[in-house]
């Protein structure tokens, strides 16, 4: 029996079975299956830890979800549910998992644990705001580094004139924020120098892909342990807690 029709485009009727098959082929099915498995473990852990959700909490989450999707009127929500083949219960189950995750994480992951992780893993929170210049020839890279470092030539002007990186050349080589985990392709010793640099330092040249790169450090430091980072670390530590609890 064919699945429920979910869309009709250019005369073709697309049913839910086709969508599921495509998700499997794209590998996204397994991600969704993993999420649902985690939610089952989450519900079990929440029950054991005495964590529950009130009707008011669920209603507040549902209202925020509707607004985030532009469904401000009840008729809009009804039409959206009908078009997607979803029920109110489907949406509530999805939202309940998010609420439970936050509440349980707040209970089992303390601020002290978050602060300890932050102190024990300093490299994870290093950042630098950088511009770079990439050329094919190593000798040219060395000359350009010398021009920027010792002769005071403007790095952005050098990048616009010489860089072969089309994505950043017009912007004077500006790359943006770089973290320790976004340094793929950069030799580790070069990355160490970038994150330890002072404002205005020029690092390199070093091999980068098939070319040679020099980096201008515009800002470097360590992310402060603010509310946003605390929330991210609590979520990360909680995922580890849940995995350990499940014996994976």
C-alpha positions in Angstrom: 0.0 0.0 0.0 1.4 3.4 -1.0 2.1 6.0 1.6 0.2 9.1 2.1 0.5 11.8 -0.6 2.5 14.7 0.8 2.9 16.9 -2.3 1.9 17.2 -5.9 4.4 19.0 -8.2 4.1 19.3 -12.0 1.5 16.6 -12.1 3.6 14.2 -10.0 2.1 12.9 -6.7 4.8 12.4 -4.1 4.0 10.1 -1.2 5.5 9.6 2.2 7.1 6.3 1.2 9.1 8.1 -1.5 10.3 10.7 1.0 11.4 7.9 3.5 13.3 6.1 0.7 15.1 9.3 -0.3 16.0 10.0 3.3 17.5 6.5 3.6 19.5 7.0 0.3 20.8 10.4 1.5 21.8 8.9 4.9 19.5 11.3 6.8 17.2 8.5 7.9 19.8 7.2 10.3 20.3 10.6 11.9 16.6 10.8 12.6 16.5 7.2 13.9 19.4 8.1 16.2 17.6 11.2 17.5 14.5 9.1 18.3 16.6 6.5 20.0 18.2 9.3 22.1 14.8 10.6 23.0 13.7 7.2 24.3 16.8 7.2 26.5 16.1 10.8 27.5 12.6 10.0 28.6 13.8 7.1 30.6 16.5 9.1 32.4 14.1 12.0 33.1 11.6 9.6 34.7 14.4 8.1 36.9 15.6 11.6 37.9 12.2 12.9 38.6 12.1 15.4 35.8 8.8 16.2 34.2 7.1 18.8 32.0 4.1 20.9 33.0 1.3 21.8 30.6 2.2 25.4 30.8 5.8 24.7 29.7 4.7 22.6 26.8 2.2 25.3 25.7 4.8 28.0 25.9 7.2 25.9 23.8 4.5 25.1 21.3 3.6 28.8 20.9 7.3 29.7 20.4 7.6 27.0 17.8 4.5 28.2 15.9 5.8 31.8 15.8 9.2 30.6 14.6 7.5 29.1 11.6 5.3 32.1 10.9 2.2 30.3 12.1 0.7 33.1 14.2 -3.0 32.1 13.7 -4.6 28.9 14.6 -5.8 28.4 11.1 -2.3 28.7 9.8 -1.2 26.0 12.2 -4.1 23.7 11.2 -3.2 24.2 7.5 0.5 23.5 8.1 -0.3 20.3 10.0 -2.6 19.1 7.2 0.0 19.9 4.5 2.8 18.0 6.4 0.7 15.1 7.5 1.7 15.8 11.1 -0.5 15.8 14.2 -0.5 18.1 17.2 0.8 15.0 19.1 3.7 14.6 16.7 4.8 18.2 17.3 4.3 18.0 21.1 6.4 14.8 21.3 9.2 16.6 19.4 9.0 19.7 21.6 8.8 17.6 24.8 12.1 16.0 24.0 13.8 19.4 23.8 12.3 20.6 27.1 13.3 17.4 28.9 16.8 17.7 27.5 17.2 21.2 28.9 15.6 20.5 32.3 17.5 17.3 32.8 20.8 18.8 31.7 20.3 21.7 34.2 19.8 19.1 37.0 22.6 16.7 36.3 25.3 19.0 34.9 26.5 21.6 37.5 28.1 24.9 36.9 31.2 23.6 38.7 31.5 20.8 36.1 31.2 23.3 33.3 33.8 25.6 34.8 36.2 22.6 35.4 35.8 21.5 31.8 36.6 25.0 30.6 39.7 25.3 32.7 41.0 21.8 31.8 40.5 22.2 28.0 41.9 25.7 27.2 42.9 24.9 23.6 39.2 24.2 22.8 38.3 27.8 23.4 41.1 29.6 21.6 40.0 31.9 18.8 41.6 34.3 16.3 40.1 36.7 13.8 42.3 36.6 10.8 43.0 37.6 7.2 45.1 35.5 4.9 47.0 35.7 1.7 47.6 32.6 -0.5 50.1 32.4 -3.4 51.4 29.5 -5.4 55.1 30.2 -5.0 56.9 29.8 -1.6 59.5 32.5 -2.4 56.8 35.0 -3.3 55.0 34.1 0.0 58.2 34.8 1.9 58.7 38.2 0.2 55.1 39.2 0.9 55.4 38.2 4.5 58.5 40.3 4.8 56.7 43.2 3.2 53.9 43.0 5.7 55.9 42.2 8.7 59.0 44.4 8.4 58.3 47.0 5.7 54.8 47.9 7.0 52.9 47.4 3.8 49.1 47.1 4.3 48.2 43.4 4.5 44.8 44.0 2.9 46.3 45.7 -0.1 48.8 42.9 -0.5 46.0 40.3 -0.4 43.9 42.2 -3.0 46.9 42.4 -5.4 48.6 39.0 -4.9 46.3 36.4 -3.3 45.0 33.6 -5.5 42.1 32.8 -3.1 39.2 34.2 -5.0 36.8 33.9 -2.0 38.7 36.4 0.2 40.9 38.4 -2.2 38.4 41.2 -2.8 37.9 41.6 0.9 41.5 42.1 1.5 42.0 38.5 2.5 39.5 38.7 5.5 38.6 35.2 6.6 36.8 35.9 9.9 36.7 34.0 13.2 38.9 30.9 13.4 38.8 28.4 16.2 41.2 25.6 17.1 38.8 23.1 15.5 38.6 25.0 12.2 42.3 24.8 11.4 42.2 21.8 9.0 45.0 22.2 6.4 47.0 24.4 8.7 50.2 22.8 10.2 49.8 22.5 14.0 52.9 24.7 14.7 51.4 27.4 12.5 48.1 27.1 14.3 49.8 27.4 17.6 51.5 30.6 16.5 48.2 32.1 15.2 46.4 31.5 18.5 49.3 32.8 20.6 49.8 35.9 18.4 49.3 39.6 19.2 47.1 41.9 17.2 48.8 42.8 13.9 51.2 39.8 13.9 51.9 38.1 10.6 52.3 34.3 10.7 53.9 32.3 8.0 54.4 31.5 5.3 53.3 27.8 5.6 52.0 25.2 3.2 48.3 25.4 2.7 46.8 23.0 0.2 48.7 23.3 -3.0 49.8 26.9 -2.1 51.6 28.9 0.5 49.8 31.1 3.1 50.5 34.0 5.4 48.1 35.1 8.0 47.5 38.5 9.6 46.1 38.2 13.1 43.5 40.9 13.8 42.5 39.5 17.2 43.3 36.5 19.3 42.3 35.2 22.6 40.1 32.8 24.5 36.3 32.7 24.5 35.0 33.9 27.8 32.8 31.6 29.8 29.6 33.6 29.2 26.0 32.4 29.4 26.1 31.3 25.7 29.2 29.2 26.1 27.9 27.7 29.4 24.7 26.6 27.6 26.7 25.0 24.8 29.0 23.2 27.3 26.1 22.0 29.4 24.5 20.5 26.3 27.8 18.9 25.3 28.5 17.5 28.8 24.9 16.3 29.0 25.2 14.3 25.7 28.2 12.6 27.2 26.3 11.9 30.4 23.4 10.4 28.5 25.7 8.2 26.4 27.5 7.0 29.4 24.3 6.3 31.2 23.1 4.2 28.3 26.3 2.2 28.4 27.2 3.0 24.8 
